[in-house]
Amino acid sequence: MNQQFPPRILLPALMGALLAGCVTTMAPRYEQPAAPVSAQWPAESRAGNAGDSTATVADLPWEALFADAKLRQVVRLALDNNRDLRVAALNIEKARAQYRIQRSELMPNVSVDLSGNNGRTTYAMLKGQSVVGHVYTLQLGVSAWELDLFGRIRSLRDQALQQYLSSESAQQATRISLIAEVASAYLDLAAAREQLTVARDTERSRQEAYDLQLGLRETGNASELEVLQAEAELQVARDETLVLESTIATSRNALELLVGTPLPEALRPDSPLETLLAVQDVPAGLPSDMLQRRPDILAAEHTLIAAHANIGAARAAFFPSISLTGGIGRASNSLTELFDSGGRAWSFMPQISVPIFTGGRLSANLDVAKVEREIAVADYERSIQAAFREVADALAVRATLDGRLAAQQQRVEAAYHAYHLVQQRYDNGVASYLEVLDSQRTLFSAQQTWISTRLSRQTNLVTLYKALGGGWSPENAQAPALSQSYTGEKLPIASR
């Protein structure tokens, strides 16, 4: 019946229900799990890297990491055109919309309904006479608005919010990875171009040596063996040149895939490796700093908090749910008289649903929510351990790179001097041509290895920047907490 409650108590009842809904959710209190890693980097990783320094390369914005203007422009192209980054951004939009949907469940759905009912009825008692009836109604009402007395809807809202925040952190992780991958690919291309220059110089030198041996053979001053040896070394040099040309082509293709657009010729690297990056020293800070900077760790933590909120929703499902349907309006049997006095109408229909027997479904849902929380804890801890290993590995490599680079540089200098000494001995008739070829091979190998070691040093810095969560700023280092008041005001949400 629609006349159970007088209109004067309708508004107080609604206000009381609203106040009753402002209770604490049933989600368990969130406590950040302890980091399952050491408080310090391994000793061999900290050697020469100031592991306890408060400053770290991760504090730098990515623009400050790169000194080369071309490299910065290539990274900007990638940030604008990379498809993986676009997908990550679209996932944020999707999560934001899902949060808005879930958040709207806390508010009543208010609608205005205008309806008309016209019908003809024949009555036997009136000897077949028919009556045409008209009923018109205009109503402003609320339909099946659930009062969130036990926090079920708010827990689902908090879960949706944490999923949104997790997608934001995941997008940031994708962005940092993209920057590092583009920089590494650009460094690879620069190193391959340096190696190609060395290979072409070597090929040109061996071509001259081959031509010289041909001339000496014609005058009787060189044997057929020496000519064949010179030709063999020339073909080796040509093969190295062709291999490096294909390496440059494939490296350029890989870089263009990351950038998401063809790479202009003007942006291809033409500077030495050491000039591409702005910093050459890497203080790593402390492992605890990494927990605040790594966006993948923050994403895992948001997922963990969402799992806590889901437990609150599963617990609240055990308790009664109350929903309200009501409205006020006007009714009349004539559309022209709909707004005349005396046509007022109202209705108020509260409904309570108490779960009594569900076949164990509610208990099973709660068990699932608890297991999902434990899975989220394990994923969070695993992400910390993986991040710790990435940084420790990068630091371990870094600890030996300077020594390796110095050794390789000395090797190149020694091989260069040895080659010239052997060449002089050969010109004076003291050394054989085989010794000259051997010294050429040694010098070429030393030069190529030296370039590879220099590349390793630069890519190691980029890797460490990524592993530490590069691009960190105090604004995005806020630790998430379920106890915060998530009202959505800070999100760009349009009400509809």
C-alpha positions as CSV (number, residue, x, y, z in Angstrom):
1,M,0.0,0.0,0.0
2,N,1.3,3.5,-0.8
3,Q,-0.4,5.1,2.2
4,Q,1.5,3.5,5.0
5,F,3.7,6.5,5.8
6,P,2.5,10.1,6.0
7,P,4.5,12.6,3.9
8,R,5.8,14.4,6.9
9,I,8.0,11.5,8.0
10,L,9.4,10.7,4.5
11,L,12.2,13.2,4.6
12,P,13.3,12.4,8.2
13,A,13.3,8.7,7.3
14,L,15.6,9.4,4.3
15,M,18.0,11.5,6.4
16,G,18.1,8.9,9.1
17,A,18.9,6.2,6.6
18,L,21.7,8.4,5.2
19,L,23.2,8.9,8.6
20,A,23.0,5.3,9.4
21,G,24.9,4.5,6.3
22,C,27.9,6.6,7.4
23,V,29.5,3.7,9.4
24,T,32.9,2.2,9.0
25,T,33.3,-0.4,6.2
26,M,34.0,-4.0,7.2
27,A,37.3,-4.2,5.3
28,P,40.3,-5.3,7.4
29,R,42.7,-2.5,8.3
30,Y,45.5,-2.3,5.8
31,E,49.1,-2.6,7.0
32,Q,51.9,-2.4,4.5
33,P,53.8,-5.8,4.5
34,A,57.4,-5.7,5.5
35,A,59.8,-5.6,2.6
36,P,61.2,-9.1,2.1
37,V,64.7,-7.8,1.1
38,S,67.8,-6.6,2.8
39,A,68.0,-3.0,4.1
40,Q,71.3,-2.6,2.2
41,W,72.5,-3.5,-1.3
42,P,74.9,-6.4,-1.4
43,A,78.5,-5.3,-0.6
44,E,79.8,-6.3,-4.0
45,S,77.1,-4.2,-5.6
46,R,77.8,-1.1,-3.4
47,A,81.5,-1.0,-4.2
48,G,82.2,2.5,-5.5
49,N,78.6,3.4,-5.8
50,A,77.8,5.2,-2.5
51,G,75.0,2.8,-1.7
52,D,73.9,4.8,1.4
53,S,73.7,8.1,-0.4
54,T,70.4,9.9,-0.1
55,A,70.7,11.3,-3.7
56,T,70.1,9.0,-6.6
57,V,69.9,9.2,-10.3
58,A,66.3,8.2,-10.0
59,D,65.6,11.7,-8.7
60,L,66.4,13.1,-12.1
61,P,63.6,13.7,-14.7
62,W,64.4,11.8,-17.8
63,E,65.2,15.0,-19.7
64,A,68.1,15.6,-17.3
65,L,69.4,12.1,-17.9
66,F,70.1,12.6,-21.6
67,A,72.6,15.2,-22.8
68,D,72.0,14.6,-26.5
69,A,69.3,16.8,-28.0
70,K,68.5,14.2,-30.7
71,L,68.1,11.4,-28.1
72,R,65.7,13.6,-26.1
73,Q,63.6,14.3,-29.2
74,V,63.5,10.6,-30.1
75,V,62.2,9.8,-26.6
76,R,59.5,12.5,-26.9
77,L,58.4,11.0,-30.2
78,A,58.1,7.6,-28.5
79,L,56.1,9.1,-25.6
80,D,53.7,10.6,-28.2
81,N,53.4,7.6,-30.6
82,N,54.2,4.3,-28.8
83,R,51.2,2.0,-28.9
84,D,51.9,0.2,-25.7
85,L,51.9,3.5,-23.9
86,R,48.6,4.4,-25.6
87,V,47.1,1.2,-24.4
88,A,48.3,1.9,-20.8
89,A,46.7,5.4,-21.0
90,L,43.4,3.9,-22.3
91,N,43.5,1.4,-19.4
92,I,43.6,4.4,-17.0
93,E,40.5,5.9,-18.7
94,K,38.7,2.6,-18.5
95,A,39.6,2.2,-14.8
96,R,38.5,5.8,-14.1
97,A,35.1,5.1,-15.8
98,Q,34.7,1.9,-13.8
99,Y,35.4,3.8,-10.6
100,R,32.8,6.4,-11.5
101,I,30.3,3.6,-12.1
102,Q,30.9,2.0,-8.8
103,R,31.0,5.4,-7.0
104,S,27.6,6.3,-8.4
105,E,26.0,3.3,-6.5
106,L,26.3,5.4,-3.3
107,M,24.0,8.0,-4.6
108,P,20.2,7.6,-5.3
109,N,19.0,7.4,-8.9
110,V,16.5,10.2,-9.2
111,S,14.2,10.2,-12.2
112,V,11.1,12.0,-13.5
113,D,8.5,9.8,-15.0
114,L,5.5,11.0,-17.0
115,S,3.0,8.2,-18.0
116,G,-0.4,7.9,-19.4
117,N,-2.8,4.9,-19.4
118,N,-5.8,4.9,-21.8
119,G,-8.1,1.9,-22.1
120,R,-11.6,0.8,-23.1
121,T,-13.6,-1.7,-21.0
122,T,-17.0,-3.3,-21.8
123,Y,-19.2,-4.1,-18.8
124,A,-21.9,-6.8,-19.0
125,M,-23.9,-5.3,-16.2
126,L,-24.3,-2.2,-18.3
127,K,-25.6,-4.3,-21.2
128,G,-22.5,-4.1,-23.3
129,Q,-21.8,-0.5,-22.7
130,S,-18.1,0.4,-22.8
131,V,-16.2,2.8,-20.7
132,V,-13.0,4.6,-21.7
133,G,-10.6,5.3,-18.8
134,H,-7.6,7.7,-18.6
135,V,-4.9,7.9,-16.0
136,Y,-2.0,10.3,-16.2
137,T,0.8,10.5,-13.6
138,L,3.9,12.7,-13.2
139,Q,6.3,11.4,-10.5
140,L,9.8,12.4,-9.2
141,G,11.2,9.4,-7.4
142,V,14.0,7.2,-6.2
143,S,14.2,3.6,-7.4
144,A,15.7,0.8,-5.2
145,W,18.3,2.9,-3.5
146,E,20.4,0.6,-1.3
147,L,21.4,2.1,2.0
148,D,25.0,1.2,2.6
149,L,24.7,0.4,6.3
150,F,27.5,-2.1,6.4
151,G,29.8,-0.6,3.9
152,R,29.4,-3.1,1.0
153,I,29.1,-0.4,-1.7
154,R,31.8,1.8,-0.2
155,S,34.2,-1.2,-0.1
156,L,33.5,-1.9,-3.8
157,R,34.0,1.8,-4.4
158,D,37.4,1.7,-2.6
159,Q,38.3,-1.4,-4.6
160,A,37.5,0.4,-7.9
161,L,39.5,3.4,-6.8
162,Q,42.6,1.3,-5.9
163,Q,42.3,-0.5,-9.3
164,Y,42.3,2.9,-10.9
165,L,45.4,4.0,-9.0
166,S,47.0,0.7,-9.8
167,S,46.4,1.3,-13.5
168,E,47.9,4.8,-13.2
169,S,51.1,3.3,-11.6
170,A,51.2,0.6,-14.3
171,Q,51.1,3.3,-16.9
172,Q,53.9,5.1,-15.2
173,A,55.9,1.9,-15.1
174,T,55.2,1.4,-18.9
175,R,56.4,5.0,-19.5
176,I,59.7,4.5,-17.6
177,S,60.3,1.2,-19.3
178,L,59.7,2.8,-22.7
179,I,62.1,5.6,-22.0
180,A,64.8,3.1,-20.9
181,E,64.1,0.9,-23.9
182,V,64.3,3.8,-26.4
183,A,67.5,5.0,-24.8
184,S,69.1,1.6,-24.9
185,A,68.0,1.0,-28.5
186,Y,69.5,4.5,-29.4
187,L,72.7,3.6,-27.7
188,D,72.8,0.2,-29.5
189,L,72.4,2.0,-32.8
190,A,75.1,4.6,-31.9
191,A,77.5,1.8,-30.9
192,A,76.8,-0.2,-34.1
193,R,77.6,2.9,-36.2
194,E,80.9,3.3,-34.4
195,Q,81.7,-0.4,-35.0
196,L,80.8,0.0,-38.6
197,T,83.2,2.9,-38.9
198,V,86.0,0.8,-37.5
199,A,85.0,-2.1,-39.8
200,R,85.1,0.0,-42.9
201,D,88.4,1.5,-41.9
202,T,89.8,-2.0,-41.4
203,E,88.3,-3.1,-44.7
204,R,89.9,-0.2,-46.5
205,S,93.2,-0.9,-44.8
206,R,93.1,-4.6,-45.8
207,Q,92.1,-3.7,-49.4
208,E,95.3,-1.5,-49.6
209,A,97.3,-4.4,-48.1
210,Y,95.8,-6.8,-50.6
211,D,96.6,-4.5,-53.5
212,L,100.1,-4.1,-52.2
213,Q,100.6,-7.9,-52.1
214,L,99.4,-8.2,-55.6
215,G,101.9,-5.6,-56.7
216,L,104.7,-7.3,-54.8
217,R,103.9,-10.7,-56.3
218,E,104.2,-9.2,-59.8
219,T,107.7,-8.0,-58.9
220,G,108.6,-11.3,-57.2
221,N,108.7,-9.8,-53.7
222,A,105.7,-11.6,-52.4
223,S,104.6,-15.2,-52.5
224,E,101.2,-16.6,-53.6
225,L,100.6,-17.6,-49.9
226,E,100.9,-14.0,-48.8
227,V,98.5,-12.8,-51.5
228,L,95.9,-15.5,-50.4
229,Q,96.3,-14.6,-46.8
230,A,95.7,-10.9,-47.6
231,E,92.7,-11.8,-49.7
232,A,91.3,-14.0,-46.9
233,E,91.6,-11.2,-44.3
234,L,90.0,-8.7,-46.8
235,Q,87.0,-11.0,-47.1
236,V,86.7,-11.3,-43.3
237,A,86.7,-7.5,-43.1
238,R,84.0,-7.3,-45.8
239,D,81.9,-9.8,-44.0
240,E,82.2,-7.9,-40.7
241,T,81.1,-4.7,-42.5
242,L,78.1,-6.4,-44.0
243,V,77.1,-7.9,-40.7
244,L,77.3,-4.5,-39.0
245,E,75.3,-2.9,-41.8
246,S,72.5,-5.4,-41.2
247,T,72.8,-4.9,-37.5
248,I,72.3,-1.2,-37.9
249,A,69.2,-1.8,-40.1
250,T,67.7,-4.2,-37.6
251,S,68.6,-1.8,-34.7
252,R,66.9,1.0,-36.5
253,N,63.8,-1.1,-37.1
254,A,63.7,-1.9,-33.4
255,L,64.0,1.7,-32.4
256,E,61.3,2.7,-34.9
257,L,59.0,0.1,-33.4
258,L,59.5,1.6,-30.0
259,V,59.1,5.2,-31.2
260,G,56.0,4.2,-33.1
261,T,56.9,6.3,-36.2
262,P,59.6,6.3,-38.8
263,L,62.8,7.7,-37.5
264,P,63.9,10.9,-39.4
265,E,67.4,10.7,-40.8
266,A,68.3,13.9,-38.9
267,L,67.6,12.2,-35.6
268,R,69.9,9.2,-36.1
269,P,72.9,9.1,-33.8
270,D,76.2,10.7,-34.9
271,S,77.9,11.4,-31.6
272,P,80.2,9.3,-29.4
273,L,78.5,7.1,-26.8
274,E,79.9,9.1,-23.8
275,T,78.2,12.3,-25.0
276,L,74.7,10.9,-25.2
277,L,74.1,10.8,-21.4
278,A,74.4,13.7,-19.0
279,V,75.5,11.8,-16.0
280,Q,78.2,9.1,-15.6
281,D,78.0,8.4,-11.8
282,V,75.1,6.5,-10.2
283,P,74.5,6.8,-6.4
284,A,71.8,4.2,-5.8
285,G,70.3,5.3,-2.5
286,L,68.7,2.7,-0.2
287,P,66.4,-0.1,-1.0
288,S,63.7,1.6,1.0
289,D,63.8,4.5,-1.4
290,M,63.1,2.2,-4.2
291,L,59.7,1.1,-2.6
292,Q,58.5,4.7,-3.0
293,R,59.8,5.2,-6.5
294,R,59.1,2.0,-8.4
295,P,55.7,2.4,-10.0
296,D,55.3,-1.3,-10.5
297,I,55.7,-1.8,-6.7
298,L,53.1,1.0,-6.1
299,A,50.8,-0.7,-8.6
300,A,51.1,-4.0,-6.7
301,E,50.4,-2.3,-3.5
302,H,47.3,-0.6,-4.8
303,T,46.1,-4.0,-6.0
304,L,46.8,-5.4,-2.5
305,I,44.7,-2.6,-0.9
306,A,41.9,-3.3,-3.4
307,A,41.9,-6.9,-2.2
308,H,41.4,-5.7,1.4
309,A,38.5,-3.6,0.2
310,N,37.0,-6.7,-1.5
311,I,37.1,-8.6,1.8
312,G,35.0,-5.8,3.3
313,A,32.4,-6.2,0.5
314,A,32.3,-9.9,1.0
315,R,31.8,-9.6,4.8
316,A,29.0,-7.0,4.4
317,A,27.1,-9.4,2.1
318,F,26.3,-11.5,5.3
319,F,24.2,-8.6,6.7
320,P,20.8,-7.3,5.8
321,S,20.5,-4.9,2.9
322,I,17.9,-2.1,2.9
323,S,16.7,-0.4,-0.2
324,L,14.3,2.5,-0.6
325,T,11.9,3.2,-3.4
326,G,9.7,6.3,-3.2
327,G,8.5,9.3,-5.0
328,I,6.2,12.3,-5.1
329,G,4.1,13.6,-7.9
330,R,0.7,14.1,-9.3
331,A,-2.0,11.9,-10.8
332,S,-5.2,12.7,-12.7
333,N,-7.7,11.1,-15.2
334,S,-7.2,14.1,-17.5
335,L,-4.0,15.4,-18.8
336,T,-5.2,19.0,-18.7
337,E,-6.1,18.6,-15.0
338,L,-2.8,17.0,-14.0
339,F,-1.5,20.1,-12.2
340,D,-4.9,21.1,-10.6
341,S,-5.2,21.0,-6.8
342,G,-6.1,17.7,-5.3
343,G,-4.0,15.6,-7.7
344,R,-1.0,15.1,-5.4
345,A,0.3,11.6,-4.9
346,W,3.3,10.1,-3.1
347,S,4.7,6.6,-2.3
348,F,7.4,5.2,0.0
349,M,8.3,1.5,-0.2
350,P,11.3,0.4,2.0
351,Q,12.5,-3.1,1.5
352,I,14.8,-5.2,3.6
353,S,16.6,-8.4,2.5
354,V,18.1,-10.7,5.1
355,P,20.3,-13.6,3.8
356,I,19.2,-16.8,5.6
357,F,20.4,-19.6,3.5
358,T,22.6,-19.3,0.4
359,G,24.1,-22.7,0.1
360,G,27.5,-21.5,1.4
361,R,27.9,-19.0,-1.4
362,L,28.6,-16.1,0.9
363,S,31.2,-18.0,2.9
364,A,32.8,-19.1,-0.3
365,N,32.9,-15.6,-1.6
366,L,34.6,-14.4,1.6
367,D,37.1,-17.3,1.3
368,V,37.9,-16.3,-2.3
369,A,38.4,-12.6,-1.2
370,K,40.8,-13.7,1.5
371,V,42.8,-15.9,-0.8
372,E,42.9,-13.1,-3.4
373,R,44.4,-10.9,-0.7
374,E,47.1,-13.5,0.1
375,I,47.8,-13.7,-3.6
376,A,48.1,-10.0,-3.8
377,V,50.5,-10.0,-0.8
378,A,52.7,-12.6,-2.5
379,D,52.6,-10.6,-5.8
380,Y,53.6,-7.4,-3.9
381,E,56.5,-9.1,-2.1
382,R,57.6,-10.7,-5.4
383,S,57.6,-7.3,-7.2
384,I,59.8,-6.0,-4.4
385,Q,62.2,-8.9,-4.6
386,A,62.4,-8.6,-8.4
387,A,63.1,-4.9,-8.2
388,F,65.8,-5.5,-5.6
389,R,67.5,-8.0,-7.8
390,E,67.3,-5.7,-10.9
391,V,69.0,-2.9,-9.0
392,A,71.5,-5.3,-7.3
393,D,72.4,-6.9,-10.6
394,A,72.9,-3.5,-12.3
395,L,75.1,-2.3,-9.4
396,A,77.1,-5.5,-9.5
397,V,77.8,-5.0,-13.2
398,R,78.5,-1.3,-12.6
399,A,81.1,-2.1,-9.9
400,T,83.3,-3.8,-12.5
401,L,82.6,-1.7,-15.6
402,D,85.1,1.1,-15.0
403,G,87.9,-1.4,-14.5
404,R,86.8,-3.3,-17.6
405,L,86.7,-0.1,-19.6
406,A,90.2,0.9,-18.5
407,A,91.5,-2.6,-19.3
408,Q,89.9,-2.5,-22.8
409,Q,91.3,1.0,-23.5
410,Q,94.8,-0.1,-22.6
411,R,94.3,-3.2,-24.7
412,V,93.4,-1.0,-27.7
413,E,96.4,1.2,-27.2
414,A,98.7,-1.8,-26.8
415,A,97.3,-3.5,-29.9
416,Y,97.6,-0.3,-31.9
417,H,101.3,0.2,-31.0
418,A,102.0,-3.5,-31.6
419,Y,100.4,-3.3,-35.1
420,H,102.6,-0.4,-36.1
421,L,105.7,-2.0,-34.7
422,V,105.0,-5.2,-36.6
423,Q,104.3,-3.2,-39.7
424,Q,107.6,-1.4,-39.4
425,R,109.4,-4.7,-38.9
426,Y,107.6,-6.1,-42.0
427,D,108.6,-3.1,-44.0
428,N,112.2,-3.6,-42.9
429,G,112.1,-7.3,-43.8
430,V,112.3,-8.5,-40.2
431,A,108.7,-9.8,-39.6
432,S,106.6,-12.0,-41.9
433,Y,103.3,-10.9,-43.4
434,L,101.5,-13.4,-41.2
435,E,102.6,-11.4,-38.1
436,V,101.1,-8.3,-39.7
437,L,97.8,-10.0,-40.3
438,D,97.7,-11.3,-36.8
439,S,98.4,-7.9,-35.3
440,Q,95.6,-6.4,-37.5
441,R,93.1,-9.0,-36.2
442,T,94.1,-8.3,-32.6
443,L,93.7,-4.6,-33.1
444,F,90.3,-4.9,-34.8
445,S,89.0,-7.3,-32.1
446,A,90.2,-4.9,-29.4
447,Q,88.6,-1.9,-31.0
448,Q,85.2,-3.7,-31.3
449,T,85.3,-5.0,-27.8
450,W,86.2,-1.5,-26.5
451,I,83.1,-0.1,-28.2
452,S,81.0,-2.9,-26.7
453,T,82.3,-2.2,-23.2
454,R,81.6,1.5,-23.6
455,L,78.1,0.6,-24.7
456,S,77.7,-1.6,-21.6
457,R,78.7,1.2,-19.4
458,Q,76.1,3.6,-20.8
459,T,73.3,1.1,-21.0
460,N,74.0,0.0,-17.4
461,L,73.3,3.6,-16.3
462,V,70.0,3.6,-18.2
463,T,69.1,0.2,-16.7
464,L,69.9,1.4,-13.2
465,Y,67.7,4.5,-13.8
466,K,64.8,2.3,-14.8
467,A,65.4,-0.2,-12.0
468,L,65.4,2.6,-9.4
469,G,62.1,4.0,-10.7
470,G,63.5,6.9,-12.6
471,G,61.6,10.1,-12.9
472,W,60.7,10.0,-9.2
473,S,59.2,13.2,-7.7
474,P,57.7,13.8,-4.2
475,E,54.2,14.3,-5.8
476,N,54.0,10.7,-7.0
477,A,55.6,9.1,-3.9
478,Q,52.5,9.3,-1.7
479,A,52.0,6.1,0.1
480,P,48.5,4.7,-0.4
481,A,46.3,4.2,2.6
482,L,42.8,2.7,2.8
483,S,41.9,4.9,5.7
484,Q,42.0,8.0,3.5
485,S,38.7,9.5,2.5
486,Y,38.3,8.6,-1.1
487,T,35.6,10.9,-2.4
488,G,36.9,11.3,-6.0
489,E,37.1,15.1,-5.8
490,K,40.7,15.0,-7.0
491,L,39.8,12.9,-10.0
492,P,38.6,14.5,-13.3
493,I,35.1,13.0,-13.0
494,A,32.2,14.5,-14.7
495,S,28.8,14.0,-13.0
496,R,26.0,12.8,-15.1
